[in-house]
Amino acid sequence: MSFPFAQIDELFNKHDSTKAPGCAVAIVKDGEIVYKKGFGMATLEHSATIQPHTAFYIASCSKQFAAFCIALLEEKGLLSVTDDVRKYIPEIPDYGHVIQIQHLIRHTSGLRDYLELNALSGRANDELITPDDALTAIISQKNLNFIPGSRYLYSNSGYFLLSELVLRITGQTLRQFAQENIFSPLGMKNTHFHDNRHEPVPNRAIGYRFVPGKGFLINIPGLETVGSGGIYSTVEDLALWDRNFYHNALGKGRQELMQRILETTTFNNGEPLKLFEPSHAYG
């Protein structure tokens, strides 16, 4: 089968402007990249164009890597996803209901979202939020939104707390643990959890938002929290991550690990949690 590369170019040419941010595209067949190309600008300040090796902030797509780190710790026997989160983070108040690690992963914990709490406090999106800020916001809440396991509500707090679990169990930051156990073994050389917002990122695409009457304005979150987000990566590196789903080389190298992170879950009443088809994955 030959790929219609000209048609793919035509599809994305509308993004190939010297006056607007763009995108990078990669197409994978049988584990190998058969097409990769950049369109548009990585930065409007220095006329840098997007390339396949351009690093993008992938925001909440980072969550899958935080969840995978927990799966690796479970495989090592260092935790169980049915453990009470307070076993490792006792600062979390006792709300009268056990919050299990799997509740954090499945967005069923009932914990309030620290980014929403930040917004409600009147702080701007680009103001610095440190891990201490996030943890303080979470543990200051007097109640949960609902009994853990009874409902689904997307929560960045759960995934930030996964980064805290990794730190307290291993002594490594999520960045260090993911680098050692995921990114380096897979050869993802241009991927990392960005936990220092002042740190330069080679080949970074700058984030923008379009404001009518003002044009494109720089839009970079002021976060030093990771787990809920935080990864910079490239389409080339993400293709290596995708390949691992079919031939796992991480942890003990068992394909069962990949099946584990794709398992579905149920609510307390036995009803399945269904968000997408095929099944909702480990986060």
C-alpha positions in Angstrom: 0.0 0.0 0.0 1.4 3.4 -1.0 0.5 6.4 1.1 -1.1 9.5 -0.6 1.6 11.9 0.7 0.5 14.7 -1.6 -3.0 14.5 -0.2 -1.7 14.6 3.4 0.4 17.6 2.5 -2.7 19.2 1.0 -4.7 18.5 4.1 -2.3 20.3 6.4 -1.1 23.0 4.0 -3.6 25.4 5.5 -1.5 25.4 8.7 1.7 26.0 6.8 1.9 29.7 7.3 4.8 31.9 8.3 2.4 34.1 10.3 0.8 31.5 12.5 1.6 28.6 14.8 1.2 25.2 13.2 1.6 21.5 13.9 3.7 18.4 13.4 2.4 15.2 11.8 3.7 11.7 11.9 2.1 8.6 10.4 3.1 5.2 11.7 2.7 1.8 9.9 3.8 -1.4 11.5 5.7 0.4 14.2 7.7 2.6 11.8 7.2 6.2 10.8 6.3 6.4 7.1 5.5 10.1 7.0 6.7 13.0 9.1 6.5 16.7 8.5 6.1 20.1 10.2 3.7 22.8 9.2 3.7 26.5 10.3 5.8 28.2 12.9 7.3 27.0 16.2 7.8 30.5 17.3 6.5 33.7 15.8 9.4 35.7 17.4 12.3 34.1 15.7 10.8 32.7 12.5 11.5 29.1 13.5 9.5 26.6 11.6 8.0 23.4 13.0 9.9 20.2 12.3 9.3 16.6 13.2 11.7 17.0 16.1 10.0 20.1 17.4 9.0 19.6 21.1 5.4 20.4 22.0 3.8 20.8 25.4 1.3 17.9 25.4 -0.7 19.0 28.4 -3.1 16.4 29.7 -1.8 13.8 27.2 0.9 13.6 29.9 -1.5 11.8 32.2 -1.0 8.4 30.5 2.7 8.5 31.4 2.0 9.3 35.0 -0.5 6.4 35.2 2.1 4.1 33.5 4.6 4.9 36.2 2.1 3.7 38.8 1.6 0.5 36.8 5.4 0.0 36.8 5.5 0.5 40.6 2.7 -2.0 41.0 4.6 -4.5 38.8 7.6 -4.0 41.1 5.4 -4.8 44.1 5.9 -1.3 45.7 2.2 -0.5 45.8 -1.2 -1.8 44.9 -3.7 0.4 43.1 -6.2 -0.6 45.8 -4.1 1.0 48.5 -5.5 3.9 50.5 -3.8 7.1 49.2 -3.4 8.3 52.8 -1.0 5.4 53.4 1.6 7.4 51.4 0.2 11.0 51.6 -1.2 11.2 55.2 -1.8 15.0 54.8 -4.9 14.2 52.8 -7.8 14.6 55.2 -9.8 11.6 56.3 -13.1 12.2 54.6 -14.7 9.1 56.0 -14.2 7.2 52.8 -11.1 5.5 51.5 -9.6 7.1 48.4 -7.7 4.3 46.6 -4.9 5.0 44.1 -7.1 3.6 41.4 -9.6 6.3 42.1 -6.9 8.9 41.3 -6.2 7.1 38.0 -9.8 6.7 37.0 -10.9 10.2 37.9 -13.4 8.8 40.4 -11.7 10.1 43.6 -14.1 13.0 44.3 -11.1 15.3 45.0 -11.5 18.8 43.8 -9.4 19.9 40.9 -6.5 22.1 42.0 -6.4 24.0 38.7 -10.1 24.9 39.2 -9.4 25.9 42.8 -6.5 28.1 41.5 -8.9 29.8 39.1 -11.5 30.3 41.7 -8.9 32.0 43.9 -8.5 34.6 41.2 -5.0 33.6 40.1 -4.2 33.8 36.4 -3.4 30.8 34.2 0.2 31.9 33.7 1.0 32.5 37.4 3.4 30.1 39.0 1.9 27.0 40.6 4.3 24.8 42.6 3.8 21.3 43.9 3.4 22.8 47.4 0.7 25.1 46.1 -1.2 22.2 44.5 -0.9 20.0 47.6 -2.0 22.8 49.9 -5.0 23.5 47.7 -6.0 19.8 47.7 -5.6 19.1 51.4 -7.3 22.3 52.4 -10.7 21.1 51.1 -13.2 20.2 53.8 -15.2 17.8 51.7 -15.1 15.6 48.6 -17.3 16.2 45.6 -18.7 12.7 46.0 -18.0 9.3 47.6 -14.9 7.8 45.9 -15.8 5.3 43.2 -19.4 6.5 42.9 -19.0 9.0 40.0 -16.6 10.1 37.3 -15.3 13.7 37.4 -12.2 14.7 35.5 -9.6 15.8 38.1 -6.1 17.1 37.7 -5.6 16.7 41.4 -5.6 12.9 41.1 -2.8 13.0 38.5 -0.8 15.5 40.4 -1.0 13.2 43.4 0.3 10.3 41.3 3.5 12.4 40.9 3.6 12.8 44.7 3.2 9.1 45.2 6.1 8.3 42.9 8.3 10.8 44.8 7.4 9.4 48.3 7.7 5.7 47.3 10.9 5.9 45.2 12.6 9.0 46.3 12.7 10.1 42.7 10.7 12.9 41.1 8.2 11.8 38.5 10.6 13.4 35.9 13.5 11.2 37.1 11.4 8.0 37.4 9.8 8.4 34.0 13.2 9.3 32.4 14.8 6.2 33.9 11.9 3.7 33.3 10.1 5.0 30.2 11.8 7.6 28.1 15.4 6.4 28.1 14.6 2.7 27.6 12.4 3.6 24.6 14.9 6.1 23.1 12.5 9.0 23.6 15.4 11.5 23.7 13.4 14.7 23.3 10.7 13.9 26.0 10.6 14.9 29.6 8.4 16.1 32.4 9.0 19.8 32.6 9.1 20.6 36.3 11.1 23.9 36.1 9.3 26.5 34.0 12.5 28.5 33.6 14.4 25.7 32.1 15.1 26.0 28.3 13.6 23.3 26.1 15.6 22.6 22.9 13.5 23.0 19.7 10.4 24.1 21.7 7.2 25.2 20.0 5.8 28.2 21.9 2.1 28.0 22.8 -0.2 30.7 21.6 -3.8 31.7 21.8 -5.7 33.8 19.3 -7.4 37.0 20.6 -9.6 38.8 18.1 -8.2 42.2 17.4 -4.9 41.4 19.0 -3.8 38.3 17.0 -1.7 35.5 18.5 -0.5 36.0 22.1 1.9 33.8 23.9 0.2 31.3 26.2 2.5 29.3 28.4 1.1 27.8 31.6 2.9 28.8 34.8 3.0 25.3 36.1 5.8 23.4 37.9 3.4 20.6 38.8 3.6 17.4 36.7 1.6 14.3 36.4 -1.6 16.2 35.5 0.4 17.6 32.6 4.0 18.8 32.1 5.4 16.7 29.3 7.3 18.1 26.3 7.6 15.6 23.4 7.9 15.2 19.7 5.9 13.3 17.1 9.0 11.1 16.6 9.2 10.2 20.2 5.5 9.6 20.6 5.7 7.1 17.7 8.2 5.1 19.9 5.7 5.2 22.8 2.9 4.0 20.5 5.1 1.1 19.2 5.6 -0.1 22.8 1.9 -0.8 23.1 2.3 -3.7 20.7 5.7 -5.0 21.8 6.3 -4.0 25.4 10.0 -3.4 26.4 9.3 -1.7 29.7 9.3 -3.0 33.2 9.7 -6.8 33.1 9.0 -6.7 29.4 5.7 -8.6 29.8 2.9 -7.8 27.4 0.5 -8.2 30.3 1.6 -4.8 31.6 0.1 -3.2 28.5 -3.1 -5.2 29.0 -3.1 -4.0 32.6 -3.2 -0.3 31.8 -6.0 -0.9 29.3 -8.3 -2.5 31.8 -11.7 -1.0 32.4 -13.2 -0.3 35.8 -16.7 -0.2 37.5 -18.4 2.2 39.9 -19.2 1.1 43.4 -22.7 0.0 42.2 -21.1 -2.4 39.6 -22.0 -0.2 36.6 -19.1 0.0 34.1 -17.3 3.3 33.7 -17.6 4.0 29.9 -16.2 7.0 28.3 -14.9 5.9 25.0 -15.0 2.9 22.7 -12.8 0.9 22.8 -12.5 0.7 26.5 -11.3 3.7 28.7 -7.7 3.1 29.5 -5.7 3.5 32.7 -6.5 7.2 32.9 
